[in-house]
Amino acid sequence: MPLKADLKKLTEMSGRKTEQQLIAYQKEIVNQYKIALIKMKAELASYYEQNLSTQRLTGLIESIEQILNEAGINGINITAKGISKSANFNYDSNLKNLEATLGVLLSFAVLEPNVLNSLVANNKFSKISWQAKGIDNINSATRTIKNNIFQGVIQGKNYEVVAKQITRQMNIAVSDALRIVKTEVHRASNEARIMSMKKSQTAAQQLGYTSVKVWNGGESFPRNHDSMNGISVSIDDQFTLPSGFSTDGPSLSGNPGDDVNCGCYLTFELLELQGV
């Protein structure tokens, strides 16, 4: 039976949609940190405009900590939403892409809630959860900013100098938060695609096809992944990375040097079974 569409091209279209969604989540996170920075600067300005007492300094620090904690929690919630929606989208769209390619209805169930929750809550490929990394990120920013304020007051620095230090640290916190959401959305998206392909294996084989997954470089081929571009393996097999790690796909190796901030992605192809 001839194929009705090009599965690889359809997967690439779904991938571009995922990237658009990711950019939207990143913008939401950036906005949360912008709001936090505005609030912190307002608190700091108010402190400098009034009597610089120890009691008021303690109140300022408490306010700063609360503002940062709120921004961090909002960022984590946005990341969780992004992972969930991206996993669901890629699982569903991959099945629809297969239906369009094979010209048949596959009638598979949606991604089960417990499986989806597992994709969101845990990264089984990493020893440290993304949530813990997010909390550590905001805690680190809080410690540094509190120290900036204390030291600024002790050393007699003016508002402008301390405000610049806070802004610099917030930019670092934002960068870390964006790296987390990018890594985890890519990880969950690739894993969901593989799940849907594996569910379709029997149906594809009955129609005379077998599935292969293809490694594609992202926007920058990080960590020497350029040598992986175009390599294909069976849907149940693993890729071997230049680092020596084996993985089901991009962002799934468990090695931070290969997974973190990786922009590579999977596409799929259907090959005719011999003798069918």
C-alpha positions as protocol buffer text, in pm:
chain_id: "A"
residue {
  index: 1
  type: MET
  ca { x: 0 y: 0 z: 0 }
}
residue {
  index: 2
  type: PRO
  ca { x: 156 y: 333 z: -102 }
}
residue {
  index: 3
  type: LEU
  ca { x: 199 y: 602 z: 165 }
}
residue {
  index: 4
  type: LYS
  ca { x: -39 y: 895 z: 150 }
}
residue {
  index: 5
  type: ALA
  ca { x: 196 y: 1162 z: 293 }
}
residue {
  index: 6
  type: ASP
  ca { x: 555 y: 1229 z: 400 }
}
residue {
  index: 7
  type: LEU
  ca { x: 573 y: 1144 z: 771 }
}
residue {
  index: 8
  type: LYS
  ca { x: 904 y: 1324 z: 822 }
}
residue {
  index: 9
  type: LYS
  ca { x: 768 y: 1652 z: 685 }
}
residue {
  index: 10
  type: LEU
  ca { x: 454 y: 1623 z: 896 }
}
residue {
  index: 11
  type: THR
  ca { x: 667 y: 1561 z: 1207 }
}
residue {
  index: 12
  type: GLU
  ca { x: 879 y: 1867 z: 1126 }
}
residue {
  index: 13
  type: MET
  ca { x: 562 y: 2077 z: 1104 }
}
residue {
  index: 14
  type: SER
  ca { x: 457 y: 1952 z: 1447 }
}
residue {
  index: 15
  type: GLY
  ca { x: 806 y: 2032 z: 1575 }
}
residue {
  index: 16
  type: ARG
  ca { x: 781 y: 2391 z: 1452 }
}
residue {
  index: 17
  type: LYS
  ca { x: 449 y: 2425 z: 1634 }
}
residue {
  index: 18
  type: THR
  ca { x: 616 y: 2297 z: 1951 }
}
residue {
  index: 19
  type: GLU
  ca { x: 890 y: 2559 z: 1916 }
}
residue {
  index: 20
  type: GLN
  ca { x: 628 y: 2832 z: 1880 }
}
residue {
  index: 21
  type: GLN
  ca { x: 458 y: 2709 z: 2196 }
}
residue {
  index: 22
  type: LEU
  ca { x: 792 y: 2698 z: 2377 }
}
residue {
  index: 23
  type: ILE
  ca { x: 864 y: 3060 z: 2286 }
}
residue {
  index: 24
  type: ALA
  ca { x: 526 y: 3157 z: 2430 }
}
residue {
  index: 25
  type: TYR
  ca { x: 602 y: 2980 z: 2760 }
}
residue {
  index: 26
  type: GLN
  ca { x: 943 y: 3146 z: 2775 }
}
residue {
  index: 27
  type: LYS
  ca { x: 783 y: 3487 z: 2725 }
}
residue {
  index: 28
  type: GLU
  ca { x: 544 y: 3414 z: 3013 }
}
residue {
  index: 29
  type: ILE
  ca { x: 837 y: 3331 z: 3240 }
}
residue {
  index: 30
  type: VAL
  ca { x: 1033 y: 3640 z: 3135 }
}
residue {
  index: 31
  type: ASN
  ca { x: 726 y: 3851 z: 3211 }
}
residue {
  index: 32
  type: GLN
  ca { x: 702 y: 3708 z: 3564 }
}
residue {
  index: 33
  type: TYR
  ca { x: 1063 y: 3803 z: 3634 }
}
residue {
  index: 34
  type: LYS
  ca { x: 1014 y: 4149 z: 3480 }
}
residue {
  index: 35
  type: ILE
  ca { x: 722 y: 4209 z: 3713 }
}
residue {
  index: 36
  type: ALA
  ca { x: 931 y: 4089 z: 4008 }
}
residue {
  index: 37
  type: LEU
  ca { x: 1219 y: 4319 z: 3914 }
}
residue {
  index: 38
  type: ILE
  ca { x: 987 y: 4620 z: 3891 }
}
residue {
  index: 39
  type: LYS
  ca { x: 842 y: 4539 z: 4233 }
}
residue {
  index: 40
  type: MET
  ca { x: 1187 y: 4493 z: 4388 }
}
residue {
  index: 41
  type: LYS
  ca { x: 1317 y: 4822 z: 4249 }
}
residue {
  index: 42
  type: ALA
  ca { x: 1008 y: 4999 z: 4383 }
}
residue {
  index: 43
  type: GLU
  ca { x: 1068 y: 4851 z: 4730 }
}
residue {
  index: 44
  type: LEU
  ca { x: 1435 y: 4946 z: 4713 }
}
residue {
  index: 45
  type: ALA
  ca { x: 1360 y: 5301 z: 4599 }
}
residue {
  index: 46
  type: SER
  ca { x: 1110 y: 5343 z: 4881 }
}
residue {
  index: 47
  type: TYR
  ca { x: 1372 y: 5226 z: 5130 }
}
residue {
  index: 48
  type: TYR
  ca { x: 1631 y: 5477 z: 5008 }
}
residue {
  index: 49
  type: GLU
  ca { x: 1379 y: 5761 z: 5010 }
}
residue {
  index: 50
  type: GLN
  ca { x: 1306 y: 5713 z: 5381 }
}
residue {
  index: 51
  type: ASN
  ca { x: 1500 y: 5664 z: 5700 }
}
residue {
  index: 52
  type: LEU
  ca { x: 1757 y: 5385 z: 5648 }
}
residue {
  index: 53
  type: SER
  ca { x: 1686 y: 5203 z: 5973 }
}
residue {
  index: 54
  type: THR
  ca { x: 1774 y: 4842 z: 6055 }
}
residue {
  index: 55
  type: GLN
  ca { x: 1407 y: 4765 z: 6109 }
}
residue {
  index: 56
  type: ARG
  ca { x: 1317 y: 4897 z: 5766 }
}
residue {
  index: 57
  type: LEU
  ca { x: 1605 y: 4705 z: 5610 }
}
residue {
  index: 58
  type: THR
  ca { x: 1470 y: 4382 z: 5759 }
}
residue {
  index: 59
  type: GLY
  ca { x: 1127 y: 4461 z: 5615 }
}
residue {
  index: 60
  type: LEU
  ca { x: 1282 y: 4533 z: 5275 }
}
residue {
  index: 61
  type: ILE
  ca { x: 1464 y: 4199 z: 5272 }
}
residue {
  index: 62
  type: GLU
  ca { x: 1145 y: 4014 z: 5363 }
}
residue {
  index: 63
  type: SER
  ca { x: 956 y: 4187 z: 5082 }
}
residue {
  index: 64
  type: ILE
  ca { x: 1230 y: 4107 z: 4831 }
}
residue {
  index: 65
  type: GLU
  ca { x: 1228 y: 3742 z: 4934 }
}
residue {
  index: 66
  type: GLN
  ca { x: 851 y: 3720 z: 4895 }
}
residue {
  index: 67
  type: ILE
  ca { x: 861 y: 3883 z: 4551 }
}
residue {
  index: 68
  type: LEU
  ca { x: 1132 y: 3647 z: 4428 }
}
residue {
  index: 69
  type: ASN
  ca { x: 958 y: 3340 z: 4567 }
}
residue {
  index: 70
  type: GLU
  ca { x: 636 y: 3436 z: 4388 }
}
residue {
  index: 71
  type: ALA
  ca { x: 820 y: 3483 z: 4059 }
}
residue {
  index: 72
  type: GLY
  ca { x: 997 y: 3150 z: 4099 }
}
residue {
  index: 73
  type: ILE
  ca { x: 680 y: 2955 z: 4179 }
}
residue {
  index: 74
  type: ASN
  ca { x: 499 y: 3116 z: 3886 }
}
residue {
  index: 75
  type: GLY
  ca { x: 789 y: 3020 z: 3660 }
}
residue {
  index: 76
  type: ILE
  ca { x: 775 y: 2659 z: 3780 }
}
residue {
  index: 77
  type: ASN
  ca { x: 400 y: 2646 z: 3720 }
}
residue {
  index: 78
  type: ILE
  ca { x: 442 y: 2785 z: 3369 }
}
residue {
  index: 79
  type: THR
  ca { x: 710 y: 2522 z: 3301 }
}
residue {
  index: 80
  type: ALA
  ca { x: 481 y: 2244 z: 3424 }
}
residue {
  index: 81
  type: LYS
  ca { x: 203 y: 2373 z: 3199 }
}
residue {
  index: 82
  type: GLY
  ca { x: 442 y: 2387 z: 2904 }
}
residue {
  index: 83
  type: ILE
  ca { x: 563 y: 2031 z: 2957 }
}
residue {
  index: 84
  type: SER
  ca { x: 207 y: 1899 z: 2988 }
}
residue {
  index: 85
  type: LYS
  ca { x: 70 y: 2076 z: 2682 }
}
residue {
  index: 86
  type: SER
  ca { x: 376 y: 1996 z: 2469 }
}
residue {
  index: 87
  type: ALA
  ca { x: 371 y: 1627 z: 2562 }
}
residue {
  index: 88
  type: ASN
  ca { x: -1 y: 1601 z: 2487 }
}
residue {
  index: 89
  type: PHE
  ca { x: 33 y: 1790 z: 2160 }
}
residue {
  index: 90
  type: ASN
  ca { x: 323 y: 1579 z: 2034 }
}
residue {
  index: 91
  type: TYR
  ca { x: 162 y: 1251 z: 2132 }
}
residue {
  index: 92
  type: ASP
  ca { x: -165 y: 1340 z: 1958 }
}
residue {
  index: 93
  type: SER
  ca { x: -15 y: 1511 z: 1654 }
}
residue {
  index: 94
  type: ASN
  ca { x: 222 y: 1222 z: 1593 }
}
residue {
  index: 95
  type: LEU
  ca { x: -69 y: 977 z: 1579 }
}
residue {
  index: 96
  type: LYS
  ca { x: -256 y: 1210 z: 1343 }
}
residue {
  index: 97
  type: ASN
  ca { x: 56 y: 1237 z: 1127 }
}
residue {
  index: 98
  type: LEU
  ca { x: 70 y: 857 z: 1112 }
}
residue {
  index: 99
  type: GLU
  ca { x: -296 y: 837 z: 1014 }
}
residue {
  index: 100
  type: ALA
  ca { x: -238 y: 1090 z: 736 }
}
residue {
  index: 101
  type: THR
  ca { x: 67 y: 898 z: 615 }
}
residue {
  index: 102
  type: LEU
  ca { x: -91 y: 553 z: 623 }
}
residue {
  index: 103
  type: GLY
  ca { x: -435 y: 668 z: 514 }
}
residue {
  index: 104
  type: VAL
  ca { x: -611 y: 481 z: 794 }
}
residue {
  index: 105
  type: LEU
  ca { x: -765 y: 559 z: 1132 }
}
residue {
  index: 106
  type: LEU
  ca { x: -553 y: 423 z: 1417 }
}
residue {
  index: 107
  type: SER
  ca { x: -805 y: 490 z: 1698 }
}
residue {
  index: 108
  type: PHE
  ca { x: -554 y: 501 z: 1982 }
}
residue {
  index: 109
  type: ALA
  ca { x: -646 y: 641 z: 2322 }
}
residue {
  index: 110
  type: VAL
  ca { x: -518 y: 978 z: 2437 }
}
residue {
  index: 111
  type: LEU
  ca { x: -211 y: 999 z: 2657 }
}
residue {
  index: 112
  type: GLU
  ca { x: -318 y: 849 z: 2989 }
}
residue {
  index: 113
  type: PRO
  ca { x: -328 y: 1096 z: 3283 }
}
residue {
  index: 114
  type: ASN
  ca { x: -87 y: 895 z: 3496 }
}
residue {
  index: 115
  type: VAL
  ca { x: 163 y: 877 z: 3208 }
}
residue {
  index: 116
  type: LEU
  ca { x: 124 y: 1248 z: 3138 }
}
residue {
  index: 117
  type: ASN
  ca { x: 168 y: 1333 z: 3507 }
}
residue {
  index: 118
  type: SER
  ca { x: 483 y: 1124 z: 3513 }
}
residue {
  index: 119
  type: LEU
  ca { x: 618 y: 1311 z: 3211 }
}
residue {
  index: 120
  type: VAL
  ca { x: 551 y: 1643 z: 3382 }
}
residue {
  index: 121
  type: ALA
  ca { x: 657 y: 1562 z: 3737 }
}
residue {
  index: 122
  type: ASN
  ca { x: 966 y: 1354 z: 3676 }
}
residue {
  index: 123
  type: ASN
  ca { x: 1256 y: 1338 z: 3441 }
}
residue {
  index: 124
  type: LYS
  ca { x: 1358 y: 975 z: 3475 }
}
residue {
  index: 125
  type: PHE
  ca { x: 1673 y: 1053 z: 3280 }
}
residue {
  index: 126
  type: SER
  ca { x: 1808 y: 1297 z: 3540 }
}
residue {
  index: 127
  type: LYS
  ca { x: 1915 y: 1244 z: 3902 }
}
residue {
  index: 128
  type: ILE
  ca { x: 1785 y: 1589 z: 3997 }
}
residue {
  index: 129
  type: SER
  ca { x: 1427 y: 1686 z: 3907 }
}
residue {
  index: 130
  type: TRP
  ca { x: 1366 y: 1999 z: 3706 }
}
residue {
  index: 131
  type: GLN
  ca { x: 1146 y: 2129 z: 3989 }
}
residue {
  index: 132
  type: ALA
  ca { x: 1438 y: 2102 z: 4233 }
}
residue {
  index: 133
  type: LYS
  ca { x: 1658 y: 2284 z: 3982 }
}
residue {
  index: 134
  type: GLY
  ca { x: 1398 y: 2559 z: 3954 }
}
residue {
  index: 135
  type: ILE
  ca { x: 1374 y: 2599 z: 4330 }
}
residue {
  index: 136
  type: ASP
  ca { x: 1752 y: 2602 z: 4362 }
}
residue {
  index: 137
  type: ASN
  ca { x: 1768 y: 2869 z: 4093 }
}
residue {
  index: 138
  type: ILE
  ca { x: 1533 y: 3106 z: 4273 }
}
residue {
  index: 139
  type: ASN
  ca { x: 1694 y: 3034 z: 4612 }
}
residue {
  index: 140
  type: SER
  ca { x: 2035 y: 3115 z: 4468 }
}
residue {
  index: 141
  type: ALA
  ca { x: 1905 y: 3440 z: 4319 }
}
residue {
  index: 142
  type: THR
  ca { x: 1742 y: 3530 z: 4651 }
}
residue {
  index: 143
  type: ARG
  ca { x: 2062 y: 3474 z: 4848 }
}
residue {
  index: 144
  type: THR
  ca { x: 2268 y: 3681 z: 4607 }
}
residue {
  index: 145
  type: ILE
  ca { x: 2021 y: 3969 z: 4585 }
}
residue {
  index: 146
  type: LYS
  ca { x: 1978 y: 3983 z: 4963 }
}
residue {
  index: 147
  type: ASN
  ca { x: 2356 y: 3995 z: 4996 }
}
residue {
  index: 148
  type: ASN
  ca { x: 2374 y: 4271 z: 4731 }
}
residue {
  index: 149
  type: ILE
  ca { x: 2131 y: 4481 z: 4931 }
}
residue {
  index: 150
  type: PHE
  ca { x: 2300 y: 4421 z: 5267 }
}
residue {
  index: 151
  type: GLN
  ca { x: 2644 y: 4494 z: 5128 }
}
residue {
  index: 152
  type: GLY
  ca { x: 2516 y: 4795 z: 4939 }
}
residue {
  index: 153
  type: VAL
  ca { x: 2372 y: 4947 z: 5255 }
}
residue {
  index: 154
  type: ILE
  ca { x: 2680 y: 4866 z: 5465 }
}
residue {
  index: 155
  type: GLN
  ca { x: 2914 y: 5011 z: 5202 }
}
residue {
  index: 156
  type: GLY
  ca { x: 2698 y: 5317 z: 5148 }
}
residue {
  index: 157
  type: LYS
  ca { x: 2621 y: 5245 z: 4783 }
}
residue {
  index: 158
  type: ASN
  ca { x: 2345 y: 5452 z: 4626 }
}
residue {
  index: 159
  type: TYR
  ca { x: 2019 y: 5322 z: 4483 }
}
residue {
  index: 160
  type: GLU
  ca { x: 2138 y: 5312 z: 4121 }
}
residue {
  index: 161
  type: VAL
  ca { x: 2436 y: 5089 z: 4201 }
}
residue {
  index: 162
  type: VAL
  ca { x: 2234 y: 4840 z: 4406 }
}
residue {
  index: 163
  type: ALA
  ca { x: 1953 y: 4838 z: 4150 }
}
residue {
  index: 164
  type: LYS
  ca { x: 2201 y: 4747 z: 3875 }
}
residue {
  index: 165
  type: GLN
  ca { x: 2335 y: 4458 z: 4085 }
}
residue {
  index: 166
  type: ILE
  ca { x: 1982 y: 4327 z: 4137 }
}
residue {
  index: 167
  type: THR
  ca { x: 1905 y: 4355 z: 3766 }
}
residue {
  index: 168
  type: ARG
  ca { x: 2222 y: 4165 z: 3676 }
}
residue {
  index: 169
  type: GLN
  ca { x: 2132 y: 3880 z: 3912 }
}
residue {
  index: 170
  type: MET
  ca { x: 1773 y: 3866 z: 3786 }
}
residue {
  index: 171
  type: ASN
  ca { x: 1901 y: 3829 z: 3430 }
}
residue {
  index: 172
  type: ILE
  ca { x: 2100 y: 3525 z: 3544 }
}
residue {
  index: 173
  type: ALA
  ca { x: 1793 y: 3379 z: 3715 }
}
residue {
  index: 174
  type: VAL
  ca { x: 1584 y: 3434 z: 3401 }
}
residue {
  index: 175
  type: SER
  ca { x: 1847 y: 3264 z: 3184 }
}
residue {
  index: 176
  type: ASP
  ca { x: 1847 y: 2960 z: 3414 }
}
residue {
  index: 177
  type: ALA
  ca { x: 1466 y: 2943 z: 3417 }
}
residue {
  index: 178
  type: LEU
  ca { x: 1451 y: 2960 z: 3037 }
}
residue {
  index: 179
  type: ARG
  ca { x: 1710 y: 2685 z: 3006 }
}
residue {
  index: 180
  type: ILE
  ca { x: 1501 y: 2461 z: 3231 }
}
residue {
  index: 181
  type: VAL
  ca { x: 1177 y: 2508 z: 3037 }
}
residue {
  index: 182
  type: LYS
  ca { x: 1352 y: 2458 z: 2702 }
}
residue {
  index: 183
  type: THR
  ca { x: 1526 y: 2140 z: 2815 }
}
residue {
  index: 184
  type: GLU
  ca { x: 1215 y: 1989 z: 2973 }
}
residue {
  index: 185
  type: VAL
  ca { x: 974 y: 2075 z: 2691 }
}
residue {
  index: 186
  type: HIS
  ca { x: 1212 y: 1917 z: 2440 }
}
residue {
  index: 187
  type: ARG
  ca { x: 1259 y: 1614 z: 2663 }
}
residue {
  index: 188
  type: ALA
  ca { x: 886 y: 1555 z: 2713 }
}
residue {
  index: 189
  type: SER
  ca { x: 804 y: 1625 z: 2348 }
}
residue {
  index: 190
  type: ASN
  ca { x: 1056 y: 1373 z: 2217 }
}
residue {
  index: 191
  type: GLU
  ca { x: 951 y: 1112 z: 2472 }
}
residue {
  index: 192
  type: ALA
  ca { x: 581 y: 1157 z: 2385 }
}
residue {
  index: 193
  type: ARG
  ca { x: 657 y: 1120 z: 2012 }
}
residue {
  index: 194
  type: ILE
  ca { x: 840 y: 794 z: 2076 }
}
residue {
  index: 195
  type: MET
  ca { x: 553 y: 666 z: 2290 }
}
residue {
  index: 196
  type: SER
  ca { x: 299 y: 730 z: 2016 }
}
residue {
  index: 197
  type: MET
  ca { x: 522 y: 568 z: 1751 }
}
residue {
  index: 198
  type: LYS
  ca { x: 564 y: 256 z: 1962 }
}
residue {
  index: 199
  type: LYS
  ca { x: 188 y: 230 z: 2008 }
}
residue {
  index: 200
  type: SER
  ca { x: 146 y: 238 z: 1632 }
}
residue {
  index: 201
  type: GLN
  ca { x: 403 y: -31 z: 1553 }
}
residue {
  index: 202
  type: THR
  ca { x: 161 y: -320 z: 1525 }
}
residue {
  index: 203
  type: ALA
  ca { x: -79 y: -129 z: 1302 }
}
residue {
  index: 204
  type: ALA
  ca { x: 205 y: -12 z: 1076 }
}
residue {
  index: 205
  type: GLN
  ca { x: 349 y: -362 z: 1048 }
}
residue {
  index: 206
  type: GLN
  ca { x: 8 y: -503 z: 952 }
}
residue {
  index: 207
  type: LEU
  ca { x: 9 y: -255 z: 664 }
}
residue {
  index: 208
  type: GLY
  ca { x: 360 y: -360 z: 561 }
}
residue {
  index: 209
  type: TYR
  ca { x: 573 y: -88 z: 726 }
}
residue {
  index: 210
  type: THR
  ca { x: 821 y: -52 z: 1008 }
}
residue {
  index: 211
  type: SER
  ca { x: 909 y: 270 z: 1190 }
}
residue {
  index: 212
  type: VAL
  ca { x: 1248 y: 438 z: 1224 }
}
residue {
  index: 213
  type: LYS
  ca { x: 1338 y: 752 z: 1416 }
}
residue {
  index: 214
  type: VAL
  ca { x: 1579 y: 1010 z: 1275 }
}
residue {
  index: 215
  type: TRP
  ca { x: 1801 y: 1247 z: 1475 }
}
residue {
  index: 216
  type: ASN
  ca { x: 1783 y: 1606 z: 1354 }
}
residue {
  index: 217
  type: GLY
  ca { x: 2005 y: 1893 z: 1466 }
}
residue {
  index: 218
  type: GLY
  ca { x: 1837 y: 2186 z: 1633 }
}
residue {
  index: 219
  type: GLU
  ca { x: 1916 y: 2552 z: 1584 }
}
residue {
  index: 220
  type: SER
  ca { x: 2282 y: 2527 z: 1686 }
}
residue {
  index: 221
  type: PHE
  ca { x: 2396 y: 2162 z: 1697 }
}
residue {
  index: 222
  type: PRO
  ca { x: 2525 y: 2192 z: 2055 }
}
residue {
  index: 223
  type: ARG
  ca { x: 2780 y: 1958 z: 2215 }
}
residue {
  index: 224
  type: ASN
  ca { x: 2907 y: 1807 z: 1891 }
}
residue {
  index: 225
  type: HIS
  ca { x: 2563 y: 1673 z: 1802 }
}
residue {
  index: 226
  type: ASP
  ca { x: 2623 y: 1780 z: 1443 }
}
residue {
  index: 227
  type: SER
  ca { x: 2769 y: 1433 z: 1384 }
}
residue {
  index: 228
  type: MET
  ca { x: 2429 y: 1288 z: 1482 }
}
residue {
  index: 229
  type: ASN
  ca { x: 2233 y: 1477 z: 1219 }
}
residue {
  index: 230
  type: GLY
  ca { x: 2047 y: 1238 z: 988 }
}
residue {
  index: 231
  type: ILE
  ca { x: 2131 y: 919 z: 1180 }
}
residue {
  index: 232
  type: SER
  ca { x: 1835 y: 680 z: 1195 }
}
residue {
  index: 233
  type: VAL
  ca { x: 1763 y: 375 z: 1411 }
}
residue {
  index: 234
  type: SER
  ca { x: 1470 y: 143 z: 1468 }
}
residue {
  index: 235
  type: ILE
  ca { x: 1198 y: 285 z: 1691 }
}
residue {
  index: 236
  type: ASP
  ca { x: 1297 y: 43 z: 1970 }
}
residue {
  index: 237
  type: ASP
  ca { x: 1674 y: 100 z: 1939 }
}
residue {
  index: 238
  type: GLN
  ca { x: 1895 y: 371 z: 2088 }
}
residue {
  index: 239
  type: PHE
  ca { x: 2129 y: 628 z: 1940 }
}
residue {
  index: 240
  type: THR
  ca { x: 2493 y: 635 z: 2052 }
}
residue {
  index: 241
  type: LEU
  ca { x: 2616 y: 989 z: 2114 }
}
residue {
  index: 242
  type: PRO
  ca { x: 2973 y: 1112 z: 2059 }
}
residue {
  index: 243
  type: SER
  ca { x: 3000 y: 1136 z: 2439 }
}
residue {
  index: 244
  type: GLY
  ca { x: 2949 y: 758 z: 2459 }
}
residue {
  index: 245
  type: PHE
  ca { x: 2603 y: 781 z: 2615 }
}
residue {
  index: 246
  type: SER
  ca { x: 2312 y: 588 z: 2464 }
}
residue {
  index: 247
  type: THR
  ca { x: 1972 y: 750 z: 2433 }
}
residue {
  index: 248
  type: ASP
  ca { x: 1624 y: 699 z: 2289 }
}
residue {
  index: 249
  type: GLY
  ca { x: 1642 y: 1051 z: 2146 }
}
residue {
  index: 250
  type: PRO
  ca { x: 1748 y: 1412 z: 2208 }
}
residue {
  index: 251
  type: SER
  ca { x: 1735 y: 1527 z: 2573 }
}
residue {
  index: 252
  type: LEU
  ca { x: 1678 y: 1168 z: 2690 }
}
residue {
  index: 253
  type: SER
  ca { x: 2030 y: 1045 z: 2770 }
}
residue {
  index: 254
  type: GLY
  ca { x: 2049 y: 1142 z: 3138 }
}
residue {
  index: 255
  type: ASN
  ca { x: 2381 y: 1315 z: 3073 }
}
residue {
  index: 256
  type: PRO
  ca { x: 2349 y: 1691 z: 3141 }
}
residue {
  index: 257
  type: GLY
  ca { x: 2625 y: 1764 z: 2891 }
}
residue {
  index: 258
  type: ASP
  ca { x: 2409 y: 1614 z: 2616 }
}
residue {
  index: 259
  type: ASP
  ca { x: 2059 y: 1699 z: 2737 }
}
residue {
  index: 260
  type: VAL
  ca { x: 2061 y: 2049 z: 2887 }
}
residue {
  index: 261
  type: ASN
  ca { x: 1959 y: 2318 z: 2639 }
}
residue {
  index: 262
  type: CYS
  ca { x: 1979 y: 2074 z: 2348 }
}
residue {
  index: 263
  type: GLY
  ca { x: 1773 y: 2189 z: 2051 }
}
residue {
  index: 264
  type: CYS
  ca { x: 1786 y: 1863 z: 1855 }
}
residue {
  index: 265
  type: TYR
  ca { x: 1464 y: 1681 z: 1769 }
}
residue {
  index: 266
  type: LEU
  ca { x: 1325 y: 1357 z: 1627 }
}
residue {
  index: 267
  type: THR
  ca { x: 1145 y: 1290 z: 1303 }
}
residue {
  index: 268
  type: PHE
  ca { x: 1012 y: 955 z: 1185 }
}
residue {
  index: 269
  type: GLU
  ca { x: 996 y: 757 z: 866 }
}
residue {
  index: 270
  type: LEU
  ca { x: 808 y: 446 z: 757 }
}
residue {
  index: 271
  type: LEU
  ca { x: 1001 y: 182 z: 566 }
}
residue {
  index: 272
  type: GLU
  ca { x: 848 y: -107 z: 377 }
}
residue {
  index: 273
  type: LEU
  ca { x: 892 y: -447 z: 537 }
}
residue {
  index: 274
  type: GLN
  ca { x: 1070 y: -690 z: 313 }
}
residue {
  index: 275
  type: GLY
  ca { x: 861 y: -983 z: 191 }
}
residue {
  index: 276
  type: VAL
  ca { x: 529 y: -827 z: 292 }
}
